[in-house]
Amino acid sequence: MTEAPSTLAIYLYGFTLPDSVAPPILGVDDEHLISTHQCAGLTAIVSSVALADFTGEIGENNVQNIAWLTPRACRHALVIDKLMEHEPVYPLSFGTLFSGLGALEQEMTERSADILAVLQHIEGCQEWSLEATLDRKQAVDVLLTEGLQTGRFSLPEAAGRRHLEEQKLRRQLTAELNDWLTDCLTSLHNDLQPLTRDFRSRRLLDDKVLQWAFLLPMAQVAAFQHQVSVMTHQYEVYGFHFRVTGPWAAYSFCQFAAI
């Protein structure tokens, strides 16, 4: 039985350029096909969903239920991925709803200029993420060894004094480590920046020392990955561990005009 219109809401996945075509796939509820709606020079990618699934007490319980949330979030991501195969996408986060076309068109009209500017900026690009951790003890060990090898540091011959001086040098290097790390990150960024169209430094989580998002022209992806490999070879001796992930939809570069 078809649901009454009043029980449905418009689920918005994101925006694309004018005259985009929606791929023939089901939306987040695995029941309604996605479709497009044109307004103000934008194409909205939408599908119908049951309003009660996302609002009120039932909706609050659903978003706390991993068994309910996970497959729908995965379908949301699948829609974005399918769109990315053919055109730039201004992606929105899971659960962006509108009560009807009037409300959606008002939002599109108000934000059209900003969103179109972003779509033009990200066209032909992918978002890639680079994050790194640092074993600080290993870094101090290597910096001490380098200092001794280059003559920057020297240790006395007597075992007791040697141990005390070594501990003093370790404390000094530990105190200076944040400055050394800042210099490393600046160098890493300078090596990668020429390959990118845009860059965002993201909030550090867990034990990360860098968490960066890059907007990469697709023609530069291989060069970017190669440069990260070079960096890994150069810096892993100090205890750096790098991780590259992507391609992602350009969420990090679509924030200033967020719905």
N, C-alpha and C positions, 0 to 999 in steps of 0.2 A: 504494500500500500504506500502510495506517495505521501510524504509528510506535508502538512499544511504549510504554506509559505511563512506564516508567522512563527513557525518553530525552527526555521532555518536562519543561518547567518552566513555572511560572506567571509570566507577565510582567504586572507591575502598572503601570498608567498613572497612577492616582490614585484619589481617593475622592470620592464625592458623597453627598448626603443619602439617607435611606431611601427605598425604592420607586422609585429611578431606573431608567430603561430605557436599555439600551445601543443606540446607533444601529447599523443593520445594515451595518457596514463591516468590512473585513479589518484585522487588526492589523499589527504591525511586520514580520512575516515575509511579508505579502501572501498568506498561505495560510489562517490560522485566523481565524475571526470573533471579534470582541470580545464579551464577555459580562459579566454582573454576578455578584457573590457578596455576600450579605447576612450581616452578623455584627455584633453589639454596637452596633446602631443605625446602622451605616455601610453604604454600598454601595461595594464595591471594583470597579473597572473593570479587567478582566483579559483576557488571551488566552493560548493555549498557544504556546510556542516550543520549538525544538529546543535542549536544554540545551547541547549541544556548540558551538552557534553563539556562545555567550556565555561559556563557561568553558574553562579549560585553555589549552593552546597555541593551538588553533584560535581560541578566543574572543579571546585576546590579539592574535592577528594580525588578526582581523576588525576590532576597534575601532581599529586603526592603519591600516586600509585605507579610504580616503575613498570609494572606489567601492562598498564594502559598507556603510559607516556612513551615508552621506548619505541614501539613499532610506529607510532604516529610521528614522533620526532625523526625517525629514520625515513619515513615517506616524505616528510617535509624536505629533508636534505636531498632525497632522490629527485624531487621535482626541480630543486635548484640546480643540481648536477646536470640534469637533462637539458635545462635551458642553457647552461654554460657551454654546452657542446657546440652551440650555434651562434651565440650572441652575448654581449655584456648583460649582466644581471645586477640590479640593485636589490640585494637580498634583505629580507626582513626576518626577524626572529620568530620562533615557533609561537603560535597562538595569537596572531594579529587578526582581529575580527572587526567587521563592520555590520551594522544592523541592516543596511540596505544600500542600493546603488547611489542614492542621493548623498549619503554620508561619505561613501568612498569617493565619489566625484568631487565633493567639496575638498577633501584632503588632497586629491590629485591636482586640482586647480591651484590650491594654495602653495603646493610644494613643487610644482612642475619644473620651474626654472632651476632650482637647486638640484633636483634629482637628474634632470637631463644633463646638467653640467658634470655630475658625477659619472653618469653612464658614458659620456664622451671621454672622460678622463681614464676610466678603467677599460675602455674598449681595446681588445687585442691583448689583454693582460690577465694574469692569474695572481692570486695571493699565495705566497709561500711563507712559511714560518721557520725561523731559526731560533733555537734555544740552546743554552749551555749551562752546565754546572762546572764547578771548580773544586778539586780536592786541595784545600788550602795548605795542608801539611806537606803534600807532595810539592806544591809550588815553592814553599819555603825551602824544602830540601834541595830542589834543583837550583834555586837562586843562590843558595849558600855555596853549592858545588861550583856554579859558574863564577861566583865571586872569588873563590879560592883559586880557580884555574886561571883567571884573567889577572890575578894580582890585586884586585880591588880589596880583598880581605887577606889577612895572614894570621896564622895561629902559632903560638909559642910551641917549642919542642917539648917542654915539661908536661907530662900527662895531666896533672891536676890543673895547672893553669890553662892548658889547651881546652880541657872540658869546660871550664868556667867561661873562657872567651867565646867558645862555640855557642854556649847557651845565650850569652849576651848578643851575639850576632843574630841568632834565631829570633830573639825578642825584637831586635831592631827591624829585621825583615818582616816579621809579623805586623809590627806597627806601620810599616810602609806598604803593606800589601795592597791596601785599597787604592793607593795612588798608582801602584804598578798595574793593578787590574783596570783602572780607568784608562791608563795609557794603552793597554792591550785592546780594550773595547773600542777606543777611538781608532786605532790602527785597523781593526777588523772592519769597522763601519766604513772607513775610507776606502778599503779594498773592494767592498761590495757595492758601495753607492753608485759608481758609474754604470753598473749593470741594471739599475732599477729605475722605474719611473717615479716611485714614491716609497715612503718608509714611515713606519710607526713603531715607537718603542712602547711595548705593552707592560702592564703591571706585572711585577715579578711574583711568581708563586713558588711555594715550597723552597727548595734550595737553589733556585735558578740565579745565575749572575747576569744573564741576558735573556730577553724574550722579545724578539723583534718580528715584525711583519713587513714583508716587502711586496710591493706591487711590481711584478715582473712582466715585461713584454715577453710573449711566448717564445720569440726568437732568442731570448737571452737566458732561458731556463737552464739549458745545458751548460752554458758558461758559468752561471751562478752555482750550479751544483759542483762544477769542477773547482771553482774558487773555494768553496767550502771544504772540498777534499784537500786542497793545498793548505788551508788554514788548519784543518785537523792534523795533518802531518806535522805542521810547524809547532802547534801549541799543545798537542796531547801529552808531550813529555812533562809539561808543567802541571798536569792534572785536569786539563780542560776535557770535557766530553760534550760534543756537539750533536744536535739532533735536528734534521731538516724534515719538515712535513709539508705536504701540498700535493696537488693544487687545491686551494679552497676558493669558495666564493669570496668576493672582496669585502667581507664584513668590516674589517678594520678601516676601510677607506670610504665607508658609507654611513658614518655616524653623525656628521654634522646636520644632515637633513633627515635624521631618523624619525620614523612615524611614532 
